[in-house]
Amino acid sequence: MSKRRRAAEPEAPAAANPVIAFGQLIRIALGFSALSDVFVGIAIGFSAAWPDTFLPWLLIPASLGIYHGAMALNDWSDRDEDAKVRPERPIPSGAIPASLALFISWILILGGIFWAFGAGLRAGAWMGVVAVLAVLYDLVGRGEVRGPLLLGLCRAGNLGAGLMAPWLVGLTETPAWSLLGLSLVYGAHVFFIGRLGRLEDEEDARPLGKRPSSALRGIAFTAMAVPVAGLFALLPEGDLSQLTALPRTHAAGLALCAAISTWNTVVLLQRRRELDDSDGWSRGTVGASTGLALRRLPLFTASIAAMGLFMGPAAAAAVAVALVGARMAGAMRKLFPLT
């Protein structure tokens, strides 16, 4: 997630500690979200069974390298603006020189692509595209639509890498395209989070009006779309006529997925109602709402993992990773802000 906006929460002084400065530069607290995306994707892509090869797991360091490298590149790209509105950030504060931040970003991004090619040519090409989208987001991702769209495509590709892992690492020649519906829903979810975040950005000086409500509504309803996409993914060729033949393990997982998705949706819509009923939206409440959506992002991936919870052990581990990730991101956000 870009930080091209003022933070909803005050940041810790980066210059006081180089380790803290580095963590802030690469958005270390958000790494749990990127990690859980791939982990959950692998679990569902392998039908909740553990892969019998280490190759799919190479996609995790690949994802983290590209993700954190892109975060550092984002700071480097916005260093002049940050010097005016967020001088406490690592680069304008002097904690990390701009040239070093740029070096770190490219080392991480290229290292991530290297890890991906270690998993296979298809995996390397897939994550290479994700890296290109991330770089484009950092360098040209301005605007209410273009930036959030690039961001959504990045995160959809990240989850998709796990979902398509059996094909990407060469274990099958038949990709499970039906699973990509989950990636598209995830991408749409992140797109609306990006739209909400942009409304706190000073580059958009228009009155807020009802735009934050619309974006938050999109975040909530895409969360509720997960079990629908999951149903089509689990049914043979998405054939609804096969619904009655759905195994009990699949049905139970979809029910749990729907429960988590509903909880996520209710919390987000409640936030929208509270602000609509108050004195109206402000840049501060937009920022706080964006933070809420970011903290709940691992729950979105947990709802996907829940689909396979009764199908095999890998899905249970994926749910745990996603939930622990959500907890860790929340616990670290004051020292390492999410935006």
Backbone torsions as a table, in degrees:
resi	resn	phi	psi	omega
1	MET	NA	133.6	-179.9
2	SER	-68.5	153.9	172.0
3	LYS	-110.3	28.5	178.5
4	ARG	-74.6	56.4	178.3
5	ARG	-169.8	164.1	177.9
6	ARG	-71.6	143.3	-177.6
7	ALA	-71.4	146.5	176.8
8	ALA	-75.4	-20.2	-178.9
9	GLU	-127.1	147.2	177.7
10	PRO	-64.8	142.8	-178.8
11	GLU	-92.4	153.4	172.8
12	ALA	-70.5	144.4	178.8
13	PRO	-59.9	118.5	-176.0
14	ALA	-70.7	-35.4	-172.9
15	ALA	-66.7	-18.6	-175.5
16	ALA	-68.6	-25.8	-174.5
17	ASN	-150.9	120.6	-177.8
18	PRO	-64.0	-29.8	178.0
19	VAL	-67.1	-43.0	176.9
20	ILE	-63.7	-41.6	179.4
21	ALA	-60.5	-43.4	179.3
22	PHE	-64.4	-42.6	178.6
23	GLY	-62.3	-37.9	177.4
24	GLN	-69.6	-38.7	-178.9
25	LEU	-60.3	-43.5	-175.4
26	ILE	-96.9	5.2	-178.8
27	ARG	54.6	58.9	-173.4
28	ILE	-57.5	-33.5	-177.0
29	ALA	-67.5	-26.5	-180.0
30	LEU	-83.3	-7.9	179.2
31	GLY	-60.8	-30.3	179.4
32	PHE	-62.4	-33.8	179.3
33	SER	-67.8	-46.6	179.4
34	ALA	-63.2	-40.7	178.9
35	LEU	-62.7	-46.6	-177.3
36	SER	-67.0	-30.6	176.1
37	ASP	-55.5	-51.8	-176.5
38	VAL	-69.9	-41.8	-179.7
39	PHE	-59.9	-48.2	179.3
40	VAL	-62.9	-42.5	178.6
41	GLY	-59.5	-43.4	178.7
42	ILE	-62.8	-43.3	-179.5
43	ALA	-59.1	-46.1	-179.5
44	ILE	-73.2	-38.5	179.9
45	GLY	-61.9	-30.7	178.7
46	PHE	-100.7	23.9	176.5
47	SER	54.8	39.9	175.1
48	ALA	69.3	11.8	175.3
49	ALA	-101.8	154.2	177.7
50	TRP	-73.0	132.5	175.5
51	PRO	-60.6	146.3	180.0
52	ASP	-92.9	17.5	175.5
53	THR	-142.5	154.0	-179.0
54	PHE	-79.4	-12.6	-171.8
55	LEU	-55.4	-45.5	180.0
56	PRO	-58.9	-31.3	-176.6
57	TRP	-71.4	-16.3	175.4
58	LEU	-66.8	-18.2	177.9
59	LEU	-69.1	-20.6	179.7
60	ILE	-70.8	-53.8	175.3
61	PRO	-63.1	-29.4	176.0
62	ALA	-62.0	-46.8	-179.8
63	SER	-63.8	-44.7	-178.3
64	LEU	-65.2	-38.9	179.1
65	GLY	-63.1	-47.2	-179.8
66	ILE	-66.4	-43.1	-176.3
67	TYR	-63.8	-52.7	-177.1
68	HIS	-71.0	-33.3	175.3
69	GLY	-63.0	-40.3	178.2
70	ALA	-65.9	-34.9	176.8
71	MET	-64.0	-41.7	178.0
72	ALA	-66.2	-39.3	178.2
73	LEU	-64.8	-34.0	177.7
74	ASN	-63.0	-42.7	177.1
75	ASP	-63.6	-41.4	179.9
76	TRP	-64.2	-42.1	-179.1
77	SER	-64.0	-33.3	-175.7
78	ASP	-100.8	17.2	-171.8
79	ARG	-62.9	-35.9	-179.3
80	ASP	-70.6	-42.1	178.0
81	GLU	-65.7	-41.1	179.9
82	ASP	-63.2	-32.7	179.3
83	ALA	-61.2	-25.6	-179.5
84	LYS	-90.9	-43.6	-171.7
85	VAL	-109.6	-18.9	-179.9
86	ARG	-140.4	63.5	-175.4
87	PRO	-65.1	-11.9	179.7
88	GLU	-80.6	-8.6	179.5
89	ARG	-63.0	156.8	-172.8
90	PRO	-55.2	-40.9	-177.5
91	ILE	-74.1	-54.6	-179.3
92	PRO	-66.1	-24.9	178.3
93	SER	-74.6	-13.8	-178.6
94	GLY	89.2	0.2	-179.3
95	ALA	-67.1	-34.6	178.3
96	ILE	-133.1	120.0	177.9
97	PRO	-60.6	147.7	-178.4
98	ALA	-59.0	-40.0	-179.6
99	SER	-64.2	-37.3	178.3
100	LEU	-69.3	-40.0	178.2
101	ALA	-61.3	-41.5	178.1
102	LEU	-64.5	-42.2	177.6
103	PHE	-61.0	-46.1	179.6
104	ILE	-59.5	-43.1	-177.0
105	SER	-61.5	-45.0	-177.3
106	TRP	-73.6	-34.5	176.1
107	ILE	-61.3	-44.5	-179.3
108	LEU	-67.5	-44.8	-178.7
109	ILE	-63.6	-50.0	-179.7
110	LEU	-65.8	-35.2	175.8
111	GLY	-64.1	-38.8	177.0
112	GLY	-62.2	-42.6	178.1
113	ILE	-64.6	-38.2	177.2
114	PHE	-59.0	-47.4	178.1
115	TRP	-59.2	-40.7	-178.4
116	ALA	-63.7	-43.0	178.4
117	PHE	-66.2	-24.4	173.7
118	GLY	-64.3	-25.2	178.5
119	ALA	-84.2	-18.1	179.8
120	GLY	148.0	160.6	-178.8
121	LEU	-63.5	-42.1	178.8
122	ARG	-63.9	-42.6	179.8
123	ALA	-62.1	-42.0	179.1
124	GLY	-64.1	-42.1	179.0
125	ALA	-65.3	-42.2	-179.5
126	TRP	-61.0	-50.9	-178.5
127	MET	-71.6	-24.4	173.9
128	GLY	-64.0	-40.1	176.7
129	VAL	-64.6	-42.5	177.5
130	VAL	-59.4	-41.4	179.7
131	ALA	-64.1	-41.2	178.4
132	VAL	-62.4	-43.5	178.0
133	LEU	-61.4	-40.2	179.7
134	ALA	-65.0	-42.5	179.4
135	VAL	-65.9	-41.9	177.5
136	LEU	-60.6	-40.3	177.9
137	TYR	-60.2	-44.0	-178.6
138	ASP	-66.7	-39.1	-170.6
139	LEU	-93.9	-32.5	-176.8
140	VAL	-132.3	15.8	-173.1
141	GLY	-84.3	43.4	175.6
142	ARG	-85.0	167.5	175.5
143	GLY	98.3	155.7	-176.4
144	GLU	-68.6	-28.0	-175.5
145	VAL	-109.8	-47.5	-173.8
146	ARG	-59.7	-47.7	-179.7
147	GLY	-61.7	-55.2	178.1
148	PRO	-59.2	-33.4	179.2
149	LEU	-66.4	-45.3	177.6
150	LEU	-62.3	-40.6	178.8
151	LEU	-62.7	-45.0	179.2
152	GLY	-62.4	-40.2	178.8
153	LEU	-65.3	-37.9	176.8
154	CYS	-59.4	-50.0	-176.5
155	ARG	-71.5	-33.2	175.3
156	ALA	-63.6	-41.1	178.4
157	GLY	-66.8	-33.5	179.1
158	ASN	-65.8	-48.9	176.2
159	LEU	-65.3	-41.0	-179.2
160	GLY	-60.4	-31.3	177.9
161	ALA	-59.4	-42.1	177.1
162	GLY	-69.3	-44.5	-178.9
163	LEU	-60.9	-36.1	-177.8
164	MET	-96.8	10.9	-173.6
165	ALA	-54.8	-42.4	179.9
166	PRO	-56.0	-37.8	178.3
167	TRP	-78.1	-41.0	-176.7
168	LEU	-63.4	-34.0	-178.7
169	VAL	-94.9	5.5	173.2
170	GLY	85.3	18.7	179.4
171	LEU	-84.3	-15.6	177.1
172	THR	-148.4	152.2	176.5
173	GLU	-100.1	3.7	-178.9
174	THR	-117.7	98.8	-179.8
175	PRO	-67.9	143.1	179.3
176	ALA	-87.3	77.0	-175.9
177	TRP	-60.7	-27.9	-177.6
178	SER	-61.6	-26.2	-179.7
179	LEU	-70.3	-20.0	-176.5
180	LEU	-70.0	-12.9	173.0
181	GLY	-59.5	-34.3	176.7
182	LEU	-65.9	-38.2	177.4
183	SER	-65.1	-39.6	-179.3
184	LEU	-65.3	-40.6	177.5
185	VAL	-64.7	-41.3	178.5
186	TYR	-63.3	-43.6	177.8
187	GLY	-60.0	-41.0	178.0
188	ALA	-64.5	-39.5	178.5
189	HIS	-60.1	-48.0	179.9
190	VAL	-68.1	-34.3	176.6
191	PHE	-56.9	-46.2	-178.9
192	PHE	-70.3	-32.6	174.1
193	ILE	-63.3	-41.9	176.9
194	GLY	-62.9	-39.5	177.4
195	ARG	-61.4	-43.0	179.2
196	LEU	-64.6	-45.3	-179.5
197	GLY	-61.0	-36.5	-179.4
198	ARG	-64.5	-24.4	-178.2
199	LEU	-73.7	-11.2	173.0
200	GLU	-93.1	-9.6	-175.1
201	ASP	-74.0	135.0	-179.5
202	GLU	-69.0	-12.7	177.4
203	GLU	-72.0	-14.9	177.6
204	ASP	-110.1	98.8	-174.2
205	ALA	-96.5	1.5	-179.6
206	ARG	-68.6	156.0	176.1
207	PRO	-57.5	143.2	-177.5
208	LEU	-65.5	-43.2	-179.4
209	GLY	56.1	-133.9	-179.5
210	LYS	-98.5	5.8	-176.9
211	ARG	-61.0	-41.0	177.1
212	PRO	-61.7	-37.3	178.6
213	SER	-62.7	-41.4	179.7
214	SER	-64.6	-42.5	179.8
215	ALA	-65.8	-43.3	-179.9
216	LEU	-66.2	-34.5	175.6
217	ARG	-63.9	-41.0	177.3
218	GLY	-62.7	-40.2	177.4
219	ILE	-60.9	-44.3	-177.4
220	ALA	-66.4	-46.2	-174.7
221	PHE	-74.0	-30.1	174.1
222	THR	-69.7	-29.5	173.5
223	ALA	-62.9	-37.7	-178.7
224	MET	-75.5	-15.0	-178.2
225	ALA	-81.4	-9.1	-176.6
226	VAL	-58.8	-51.6	-178.8
227	PRO	-63.3	-27.9	177.4
228	VAL	-67.3	-48.2	176.9
229	ALA	-62.6	-37.3	178.8
230	GLY	-65.1	-37.2	178.5
231	LEU	-61.1	-46.7	179.4
232	PHE	-67.0	-30.3	179.2
233	ALA	-71.1	-35.7	-175.9
234	LEU	-85.2	-26.7	178.6
235	LEU	-75.6	141.7	177.3
236	PRO	-57.0	117.9	179.4
237	GLU	55.5	25.1	178.7
238	GLY	64.4	24.7	-176.3
239	ASP	-82.7	107.9	-178.9
240	LEU	-64.2	-19.9	178.6
241	SER	-68.1	-16.0	178.6
242	GLN	-90.7	10.4	-174.8
243	LEU	-59.6	-41.1	-177.6
244	THR	-69.5	-18.4	-179.6
245	ALA	-92.7	3.9	-178.9
246	LEU	-64.5	126.1	179.8
247	PRO	-57.3	151.4	-178.1
248	ARG	-60.9	-35.6	179.1
249	THR	-62.0	-40.1	178.9
250	HIS	-67.5	-43.8	-178.4
251	ALA	-64.2	-41.5	179.7
252	ALA	-65.0	-39.9	178.2
253	GLY	-65.1	-40.3	177.9
254	LEU	-65.3	-36.7	177.9
255	ALA	-63.9	-42.8	177.8
256	LEU	-66.2	-40.5	176.3
257	CYS	-58.1	-44.6	179.7
258	ALA	-64.3	-36.4	180.0
259	ALA	-65.8	-45.4	179.1
260	ILE	-65.4	-41.9	-179.9
261	SER	-63.1	-40.2	179.2
262	THR	-64.6	-43.2	177.4
263	TRP	-59.2	-46.7	178.4
264	ASN	-59.3	-45.3	-178.6
265	THR	-63.7	-43.8	-178.5
266	VAL	-61.9	-44.3	179.9
267	VAL	-61.4	-44.7	-178.4
268	LEU	-67.5	-41.4	178.8
269	LEU	-69.5	-33.0	176.2
270	GLN	-63.5	-41.3	176.4
271	ARG	-59.9	-42.3	179.3
272	ARG	-63.2	-44.5	-179.1
273	ARG	-64.2	-41.6	-179.7
274	GLU	-59.0	-42.8	-177.6
275	LEU	-76.4	-35.1	176.8
276	ASP	-65.5	-31.6	-178.6
277	ASP	-85.7	-8.6	-178.9
278	SER	-90.6	-154.2	-178.1
279	ASP	-77.4	4.2	179.4
280	GLY	109.0	173.9	-177.4
281	TRP	-81.3	147.0	172.5
282	SER	-132.7	169.5	177.9
283	ARG	-60.2	-35.3	179.5
284	GLY	-66.4	-44.8	-179.9
285	THR	-70.2	-29.9	174.0
286	VAL	-63.6	-45.1	179.1
287	GLY	-62.2	-42.2	178.6
288	ALA	-64.6	-37.8	179.7
289	SER	-69.7	-36.5	175.6
290	THR	-63.3	-42.3	176.9
291	GLY	-60.6	-40.6	177.7
292	LEU	-60.9	-45.3	-179.4
293	ALA	-64.0	-38.5	178.8
294	LEU	-66.2	-42.3	-179.4
295	ARG	-66.0	-27.8	-179.3
296	ARG	-92.0	-0.2	-179.3
297	LEU	-60.7	-41.7	176.5
298	PRO	-61.2	-26.5	176.0
299	LEU	-66.8	-30.4	175.8
300	PHE	-61.5	-48.1	179.1
301	THR	-69.3	-30.6	175.8
302	ALA	-63.0	-36.7	179.0
303	SER	-65.9	-32.8	176.1
304	ILE	-68.9	-45.5	179.7
305	ALA	-62.1	-33.0	-178.6
306	ALA	-61.2	-24.0	177.8
307	MET	-57.1	-34.3	-176.9
308	GLY	-103.7	12.4	-172.6
309	LEU	-58.8	-35.1	-177.2
310	PHE	-99.9	9.2	-179.0
311	MET	-99.1	-26.1	-177.9
312	GLY	-179.2	167.2	-173.6
313	PRO	-70.2	-28.8	-176.4
314	ALA	-63.6	-34.3	-179.7
315	ALA	-67.8	-37.6	177.8
316	ALA	-62.5	-42.0	177.6
317	ALA	-65.0	-36.9	180.0
318	ALA	-66.0	-40.0	175.9
319	VAL	-60.2	-44.8	-179.7
320	ALA	-62.4	-42.1	179.4
321	VAL	-61.7	-44.4	-179.2
322	ALA	-64.4	-43.3	-178.0
323	LEU	-70.3	-40.8	176.3
324	VAL	-64.1	-38.5	177.4
325	GLY	-60.3	-42.3	178.3
326	ALA	-61.9	-42.3	-179.8
327	ARG	-65.9	-43.0	-178.1
328	MET	-67.4	-41.3	179.0
329	ALA	-61.2	-41.9	178.4
330	GLY	-65.4	-38.8	-177.8
331	ALA	-71.3	-28.4	-175.4
332	MET	-94.2	-5.9	-167.5
333	ARG	-67.0	-26.3	-179.6
334	LYS	-73.9	-37.1	178.6
335	LEU	-83.6	-37.0	179.6
336	PHE	-124.6	84.3	-174.4
337	PRO	-54.6	149.6	-177.1
338	LEU	-79.9	-18.6	-176.7
339	THR	-117.7	NA	NA
